[in-house]
């Protein structure tokens, strides 16, 4: 019985031996790569685990508690980690996790498969370690809202897969490294609210894939390079609160995809380029707080998507162009503290979406056009410190939503418009230093939210009705 059981086993062993001898290549081709890949993957994961746990051990106790799931040898279930199907770490996202510590204890050279690295809004400090340059697969880098300092490393040249760099609101110093401008896949670059110095180099125009560029409040100086017009995909350009000088380059008018342009609070001068009229997709234009001079070009009427139009605190002269009536989507128009002259164009009444109209502190004159009564969404109307004459429009509050109304320091005559009775939402009214007259008891209504009223005209009399 025992002999009969052994014979099939011996036969099967012989058959298997023959197959292995006759088909060594087949056996090798089906097993060796898989074994090698699994071995390589295990080795990679082990290095990743070592790097991550070493870094965790160097953090403070609260951070280690936050990362309490970082235990064992399988990181794929750890907080903030996403893995490749073979187990390697491809995403490390600890944004908004109250992590405190430095990055030098994190050996990035052992995390070579990272595609996403997000540490935004934590309490990281110190420099960025050079080993981060080994992340040649990294596409998304977010270290924003931390206390990181030092220079941005030049190692970014080797990180050619980068698409997003977000270093917003840290304490980085020095110049922006030219190596960044070799990253041809870059679509978003945010370096705002740091302490950079130096110029914007002409090489910025090499970033042909760039969609957004944020360099706000970075202490950069010098002119805006004309090469910026080469970034044809740019939709959001923010360079505010720096020390930029010279003129606004006319080449910005080539950026047909631009939806936001913020050049405010710089030292830009000369005139507004007429080419801005080509930006038909532009929704937000902020040029305030500069030294721009000359007229507002009539070509601004081509910016038909404009919602916010803010040119305040400049040295602009001449009239408000009638073409401004083309901007039918506009909600905010602020032109105050310039040297504008002439009357308010009647076409302003075509801006039916306008909620904020601030024209104070100019040299505007003439009568207020009756078409201003068409602005039924107006909540803020400021006409102070100009040279307006005639009567205030009776239908100034047709929309019943006006909250802030200032027409002080002009030459208005006649009564306070009775239309103000419709404005129960008024909280601030300034009409002093005009030549108004009449009975305010008849002109004004009940305003439950009013906290400031200044009339100061000798020929006004009566009493204001009590608050509701």
C-alpha positions as CSV (number, residue, x, y, z in Angstrom):
1,X,0.0,0.0,0.0
2,X,2.8,2.3,0.9
3,X,4.6,1.6,-2.4
4,X,1.5,2.4,-4.5
5,X,1.1,5.8,-2.8
6,X,4.7,6.8,-3.4
7,X,4.7,6.0,-7.2
8,X,2.5,8.9,-8.3
9,X,4.5,11.4,-6.2
10,X,7.7,10.2,-7.8
11,X,6.2,10.5,-11.3
12,X,5.0,14.0,-10.6
13,X,8.4,15.0,-9.4
14,X,10.0,13.7,-12.5
15,X,7.5,15.6,-14.8
16,X,8.1,18.8,-12.9
17,X,11.9,18.3,-13.2
18,X,11.7,17.8,-16.9
19,X,9.5,20.9,-17.4
20,X,12.0,23.0,-15.5
21,X,14.9,21.7,-17.5
22,X,13.2,22.1,-20.8
23,X,11.7,25.6,-20.2
24,X,14.1,27.5,-18.1
25,X,13.6,30.8,-20.0
26,X,9.8,30.7,-19.5
27,X,10.1,30.0,-15.8
28,X,12.6,32.9,-15.5
29,X,10.6,35.4,-17.5
30,X,7.4,34.8,-15.5
31,X,8.8,35.0,-12.0
32,X,12.0,37.0,-11.8
33,X,10.7,40.5,-12.8
34,X,7.8,40.1,-10.3
35,X,10.0,39.0,-7.6
36,X,12.5,41.7,-8.3
37,X,9.7,44.4,-8.5
38,X,8.3,43.2,-5.2
39,X,11.7,43.2,-3.7
40,X,12.5,46.7,-4.9
41,X,9.1,47.9,-3.7
42,X,9.6,46.5,-0.3
43,X,13.0,48.1,0.0
44,X,11.5,51.5,-1.1
45,X,8.7,51.3,1.4
46,X,11.1,50.4,4.2
47,X,13.1,53.5,3.4
48,X,10.0,55.6,3.3
49,X,8.9,54.3,6.7
50,X,12.3,54.9,8.2
51,X,12.3,58.5,6.9
52,X,8.8,59.3,8.1
53,X,9.2,57.8,11.6
54,X,12.5,59.5,12.1
55,X,10.9,62.8,11.3
56,X,8.0,62.1,13.6
57,X,10.4,61.3,16.4
58,X,11.9,64.8,16.2
59,X,8.6,66.7,16.4
60,X,7.1,68.0,19.6
61,X,4.8,65.8,21.7
62,X,1.6,67.4,20.3
63,X,2.7,66.8,16.8
64,X,3.6,63.2,17.6
65,X,0.2,62.7,19.1
66,X,-1.4,64.1,15.9
67,X,0.6,61.5,14.0
68,X,-0.2,58.7,16.4
69,X,-1.4,56.5,13.4
70,X,2.2,56.6,12.1
71,X,3.2,53.2,13.5
72,X,4.3,49.9,12.1
73,X,5.7,49.1,8.7
74,X,2.7,49.8,6.4
75,X,2.3,53.6,5.9
76,X,-0.7,53.4,3.6
77,X,-3.1,53.7,6.5
78,X,-1.3,56.5,8.2
79,X,-2.8,60.0,8.5
80,X,-2.2,62.2,5.4
81,X,-0.6,59.5,3.3
82,X,-1.7,58.0,0.0
83,X,0.1,55.1,-1.6
84,X,0.8,53.7,-5.0
85,X,-0.8,50.2,-5.6
86,X,2.6,48.6,-4.8
87,X,2.7,50.4,-1.5
88,X,5.0,53.3,-2.1
89,X,4.1,56.7,-0.7
90,X,3.0,59.1,-3.5
91,X,1.1,61.8,-1.4
92,X,1.9,63.3,1.9
93,X,-0.7,65.9,3.0
94,X,-0.6,67.2,6.5
95,X,-2.1,70.6,5.8
96,X,-3.9,72.3,8.7
97,X,-2.6,69.7,11.2
98,X,-0.8,71.9,13.8
99,X,2.5,70.2,13.1
100,X,5.5,72.0,14.7
101,X,9.1,71.3,13.8
102,X,11.7,71.5,11.1
103,X,12.0,69.8,7.8
104,X,15.8,69.0,8.0
105,X,14.9,65.8,9.9
106,X,12.8,64.6,7.0
107,X,15.0,62.8,4.5
108,X,13.3,63.5,1.2
109,X,15.9,61.4,-0.7
110,X,14.1,58.4,0.8
111,X,10.7,59.6,-0.5
112,X,11.5,59.6,-4.2
113,X,8.1,58.6,-5.4
114,X,6.2,61.6,-3.9
115,X,3.9,63.4,-6.3
116,X,2.2,65.6,-3.8
117,X,3.7,67.3,-0.7
118,X,1.3,69.5,1.2
119,X,2.3,71.0,4.6
120,X,0.3,74.2,4.4
121,X,-0.9,76.1,7.5
122,X,1.3,74.5,10.2
123,X,4.1,75.7,12.4
124,X,7.1,74.6,10.5
125,X,10.2,76.7,10.8
126,X,13.9,76.7,9.6
127,X,15.2,76.2,6.1
128,X,14.0,73.9,3.3
129,X,16.6,71.0,3.3
130,X,18.6,70.4,0.0
131,X,17.3,66.8,-0.1
132,X,13.9,68.1,-1.4
133,X,15.6,68.5,-4.7
134,X,15.6,64.7,-5.0
135,X,11.8,64.7,-5.5
136,X,12.0,64.6,-9.3
137,X,8.4,63.2,-9.5
138,X,6.9,65.9,-7.4
139,X,4.0,67.8,-9.1
140,X,2.4,69.8,-6.2
141,X,4.5,71.5,-3.4
142,X,2.6,73.4,-0.8
143,X,4.5,74.8,2.2
144,X,2.3,77.9,2.6
145,X,1.4,79.6,5.9
146,X,4.3,78.5,8.0
147,X,7.4,80.2,9.5
148,X,10.0,78.8,7.1
149,X,13.0,81.0,6.4
150,X,16.2,81.3,4.4
151,X,16.6,81.2,0.7
152,X,14.5,79.1,-1.8
153,X,16.8,76.4,-2.9
154,X,18.3,76.3,-6.4
155,X,17.7,72.5,-6.4
156,X,14.3,73.1,-8.0
157,X,15.9,72.8,-11.4
158,X,15.9,69.0,-11.0
159,X,12.2,69.0,-10.1
160,X,10.9,69.3,-13.6
161,X,7.6,67.6,-12.8
162,X,6.5,70.5,-10.6
163,X,3.2,72.1,-11.6
164,X,2.3,74.0,-8.4
165,X,4.6,75.8,-6.0
166,X,2.9,77.5,-3.1
167,X,5.2,79.1,-0.5
168,X,2.8,81.9,0.4
169,X,3.2,83.6,3.8
170,X,6.6,82.5,5.1
171,X,9.8,84.4,5.9
172,X,11.9,83.5,2.8
173,X,14.6,86.0,1.9
174,X,17.0,86.7,-1.0
175,X,16.1,86.7,-4.7
176,X,13.8,84.4,-6.5
177,X,16.1,81.8,-8.0
178,X,16.4,81.8,-11.8
179,X,16.1,78.0,-11.7
180,X,12.4,78.4,-11.2
181,X,12.0,79.8,-14.7
182,X,13.2,76.5,-16.2
183,X,10.1,74.6,-14.8
184,X,8.2,74.5,-18.1
185,X,5.3,72.5,-16.6
186,X,4.6,75.0,-13.9
187,X,1.0,76.2,-13.8
188,X,0.8,77.9,-10.4
189,X,3.5,80.0,-8.6
190,X,2.6,81.6,-5.3
191,X,5.5,83.4,-3.4
192,X,3.4,86.2,-1.9
193,X,4.0,87.6,1.6
194,X,7.7,86.8,2.0
195,X,10.8,89.0,2.2
196,X,12.3,88.5,-1.3
197,X,14.4,91.2,-2.9
198,X,15.6,92.0,-6.4
199,X,13.8,92.3,-9.7
200,X,11.3,90.2,-11.7
201,X,13.7,88.9,-14.4
202,X,12.7,88.8,-18.1
203,X,13.0,85.0,-17.8
204,X,9.5,85.0,-16.2
205,X,8.2,84.9,-19.8
206,X,9.6,81.4,-20.2
207,X,6.8,80.0,-18.0
208,X,4.5,79.4,-20.9
209,X,2.2,77.0,-18.9
210,X,1.7,79.4,-16.0
211,X,-1.9,80.1,-15.1
212,X,-1.5,82.0,-11.8
213,X,1.4,84.2,-10.6
214,X,1.3,85.6,-7.1
215,X,4.2,87.9,-6.0
216,X,2.3,90.2,-3.6
217,X,4.1,91.9,-0.8
218,X,7.5,90.4,-1.5
219,X,9.7,93.6,-1.5
220,X,10.6,93.1,-5.2
221,X,11.6,96.3,-7.0
222,X,12.1,97.5,-10.5
223,X,9.9,97.4,-13.6
224,X,7.5,94.8,-14.7
225,X,9.3,93.0,-17.6
226,X,7.5,93.2,-21.0
227,X,8.2,89.4,-21.4
228,X,5.3,88.9,-19.1
229,X,3.1,89.2,-22.2
230,X,4.5,85.8,-23.4
231,X,2.6,83.9,-20.7
232,X,-0.4,83.4,-22.8
233,X,-2.3,81.1,-20.4
234,X,-2.0,83.5,-17.4
235,X,-5.4,84.1,-15.8
236,X,-4.4,85.6,-12.5
237,X,-1.6,88.1,-12.0
238,X,-1.0,89.6,-8.6
239,X,2.0,91.9,-8.0
240,X,0.6,94.3,-5.4
241,X,2.3,95.9,-2.4
242,X,5.8,95.9,-3.8
243,X,8.2,98.6,-5.0
244,X,7.6,98.2,-8.8
245,X,8.4,101.3,-10.9
246,X,8.0,102.5,-14.4
247,X,5.0,102.0,-16.7
248,X,2.5,99.2,-17.0
249,X,3.8,97.3,-20.0
250,X,1.5,97.4,-22.9
251,X,2.3,93.7,-23.5
252,X,-0.1,92.8,-20.6
253,X,-2.8,93.5,-23.2
254,X,-1.7,90.2,-24.9
255,X,-2.9,88.2,-21.9
256,X,-6.3,87.4,-23.3
257,X,-7.0,84.8,-20.6
258,X,-6.5,87.2,-17.8
259,X,-9.4,87.4,-15.3
260,X,-7.6,89.2,-12.4
261,X,-4.9,91.9,-12.6
262,X,-3.7,93.4,-9.3
263,X,-0.8,95.9,-9.5
264,X,-2.0,98.0,-6.6
265,X,0.2,99.8,-4.0
266,X,3.3,100.1,-6.1
267,X,5.2,103.1,-7.6
268,X,4.0,102.6,-11.2
269,X,3.7,105.8,-13.2
270,X,2.8,107.1,-16.6
271,X,-0.5,106.4,-18.3
272,X,-2.7,103.4,-18.3
273,X,-2.0,101.5,-21.6
274,X,-4.8,101.4,-24.1
275,X,-4.1,97.7,-24.7
276,X,-5.9,96.8,-21.4
277,X,-9.0,97.2,-23.5
278,X,-8.2,93.9,-25.2
279,X,-8.7,92.0,-21.9
280,X,-12.4,91.1,-22.5
281,X,-12.2,88.3,-19.9
282,X,-10.8,90.5,-17.1
283,X,-13.2,90.6,-14.1
284,X,-11.0,92.3,-11.4
285,X,-8.7,95.2,-12.1
286,X,-6.8,96.8,-9.2
287,X,-4.4,99.7,-10.1
288,X,-4.9,101.8,-7.0
289,X,-2.2,103.3,-4.9
290,X,0.3,104.1,-7.7
291,X,1.3,107.3,-9.5
292,X,-0.5,106.7,-12.7
293,X,-1.2,109.8,-14.7
294,X,-3.0,110.9,-17.9
295,X,-6.6,110.1,-18.8
296,X,-8.6,106.9,-18.3
297,X,-8.5,105.5,-21.8
298,X,-11.8,105.1,-23.6
299,X,-10.6,101.6,-24.5
300,X,-11.5,100.4,-21.0
301,X,-14.9,99.9,-22.5
302,X,-13.6,96.7,-24.1
303,X,-13.2,95.1,-20.7
304,X,-16.8,93.9,-20.8
305,X,-16.4,91.2,-18.1
306,X,-15.2,93.7,-15.5
307,X,-16.8,93.4,-12.0
308,X,-14.3,95.4,-9.8
309,X,-12.7,98.5,-11.3
310,X,-10.4,100.3,-8.8
311,X,-8.2,103.2,-9.9
312,X,-8.3,105.2,-6.7
313,X,-5.3,107.1,-5.3
314,X,-3.4,108.0,-8.4
315,X,-2.8,111.2,-10.5
316,X,-5.3,110.5,-13.3
317,X,-6.7,113.5,-15.1
318,X,-9.4,114.2,-17.7
319,X,-13.0,113.0,-17.8
320,X,-14.6,109.6,-17.0
321,X,-15.0,108.1,-20.4
322,X,-18.5,107.4,-21.6
323,X,-17.4,103.9,-22.7
324,X,-17.5,102.9,-19.1
325,X,-21.2,102.3,-19.7
326,X,-20.2,99.1,-21.6
327,X,-19.1,97.5,-18.4
328,X,-22.6,96.1,-17.6
329,X,-21.3,93.5,-15.1
330,X,-19.6,96.0,-12.9
331,X,-20.3,96.0,-9.2
332,X,-17.6,98.2,-7.8
333,X,-16.2,101.4,-9.4
334,X,-13.7,103.4,-7.3
335,X,-12.0,106.4,-8.8
336,X,-11.5,108.6,-5.8
337,X,-8.4,110.7,-4.9
338,X,-7.4,111.5,-8.5
339,X,-7.6,114.7,-10.5
340,X,-10.5,113.7,-12.8
341,X,-12.6,116.5,-14.2
342,X,-15.7,117.0,-16.2
343,X,-19.2,115.7,-15.5
344,X,-20.3,112.2,-14.6
345,X,-21.3,110.6,-18.0
346,X,-25.0,109.7,-18.3
347,X,-23.9,106.3,-19.5
348,X,-22.9,105.4,-15.9
349,X,-26.6,104.7,-15.4
350,X,-26.3,101.7,-17.6
351,X,-24.3,99.9,-14.9
352,X,-27.3,98.2,-13.4
353,X,-25.2,95.8,-11.2
354,X,-23.3,98.6,-9.6
355,X,-23.3,98.5,-5.8
356,X,-20.3,100.7,-4.9
357,X,-19.6,104.0,-6.6
358,X,-16.9,106.2,-5.1
359,X,-15.9,109.3,-7.0
360,X,-14.9,111.6,-4.0
361,X,-11.8,113.9,-4.0
362,X,-11.6,114.7,-7.6
363,X,-12.4,117.8,-9.7
364,X,-15.6,116.5,-11.2
365,X,-18.2,119.1,-12.0
366,X,-21.6,119.7,-13.5
367,X,-24.9,118.2,-12.4
368,X,-25.5,114.6,-11.3
369,X,-27.2,112.9,-14.3
370,X,-30.7,111.6,-13.6
371,X,-29.7,108.2,-14.9
372,X,-28.0,107.6,-11.6
373,X,-31.5,106.7,-10.4
374,X,-31.2,103.5,-12.5
375,X,-28.6,102.1,-10.1
376,X,-31.1,100.1,-8.0
377,X,-28.4,98.0,-6.4
378,X,-26.4,100.9,-5.1
379,X,-25.4,100.6,-1.4
380,X,-22.5,103.0,-1.3
381,X,-22.5,106.4,-3.1
382,X,-19.7,108.8,-2.4
383,X,-19.5,112.1,-4.3
384,X,-17.8,114.3,-1.7
385,X,-15.1,116.9,-2.4
386,X,-15.8,117.7,-6.0
387,X,-17.3,120.7,-7.8
388,X,-20.8,119.4,-8.5
389,X,-23.7,121.8,-8.8
390,X,-27.5,121.7,-9.1
391,X,-29.8,119.5,-7.0
392,X,-29.3,116.1,-5.7
393,X,-31.3,113.6,-7.7
394,X,-34.8,113.0,-6.2
395,X,-34.7,109.3,-7.1
396,X,-31.3,108.7,-5.6
397,X,-32.7,105.7,-3.6
398,X,-34.9,103.9,-6.0
399,X,-33.4,100.6,-5.0
400,X,-34.1,101.2,-1.3
401,X,-30.7,99.6,-0.4
402,X,-28.5,102.7,-0.1
403,X,-26.5,102.5,3.1
404,X,-23.7,105.1,2.8
405,X,-24.3,108.4,1.1
406,X,-21.7,111.2,1.0
407,X,-22.0,114.4,-1.0
408,X,-20.3,116.8,1.3
409,X,-18.0,119.7,0.1
410,X,-19.7,120.5,-3.2
411,X,-22.0,123.2,-4.5
412,X,-25.3,121.4,-4.3
413,X,-28.4,123.6,-3.9
414,X,-32.1,123.0,-3.2
415,X,-33.7,120.6,-0.8
416,X,-32.5,117.2,0.4
417,X,-34.1,114.7,-2.0
418,X,-37.3,113.2,-0.6
419,X,-36.2,109.9,-2.2
420,X,-34.0,109.4,0.8
421,X,-37.2,108.5,2.7
422,X,-37.1,105.2,0.8
423,X,-33.7,104.3,2.3
424,X,-34.5,102.7,5.7
425,X,-31.1,100.9,5.4
426,X,-29.1,104.2,5.6
427,X,-26.4,104.2,8.4
428,X,-24.2,107.1,7.3
429,X,-25.1,110.4,5.6
430,X,-22.7,113.3,5.0
431,X,-24.2,116.4,3.2
432,X,-22.4,119.2,5.0
433,X,-20.7,122.2,3.2
434,X,-23.2,122.6,0.4
435,X,-26.0,125.2,-0.2
436,X,-28.9,122.9,0.6
437,X,-32.1,124.3,2.2
438,X,-35.5,123.2,3.3
439,X,-37.3,121.2,6.0
440,X,-35.4,118.0,7.0
441,X,-38.5,116.8,8.8
442,X,-40.2,116.5,5.4
443,X,-37.1,115.3,3.5
444,X,-35.8,112.6,5.8
445,X,-37.4,109.4,7.0
446,X,-36.9,107.0,9.8
447,X,-33.5,105.2,9.8
448,X,-33.1,102.5,12.4
449,X,-29.5,101.8,11.5
450,X,-28.3,105.4,11.2
451,X,-25.1,106.1,13.3
452,X,-23.8,109.2,11.6
453,X,-25.6,112.2,10.1
454,X,-23.8,115.5,9.1
455,X,-25.8,118.3,7.4
456,X,-24.3,121.6,8.7
457,X,-26.1,123.9,6.2
458,X,-27.4,127.2,7.5
459,X,-30.7,127.0,5.5
460,X,-31.8,123.6,6.7
461,X,-34.2,123.4,9.5
462,X,-36.6,120.9,11.2
463,X,-36.1,117.8,13.2
464,X,-35.0,114.3,12.3
465,X,-37.7,111.7,13.2
466,X,-36.7,109.4,16.1
467,X,-35.1,106.0,15.4
468,X,-37.7,103.2,15.0
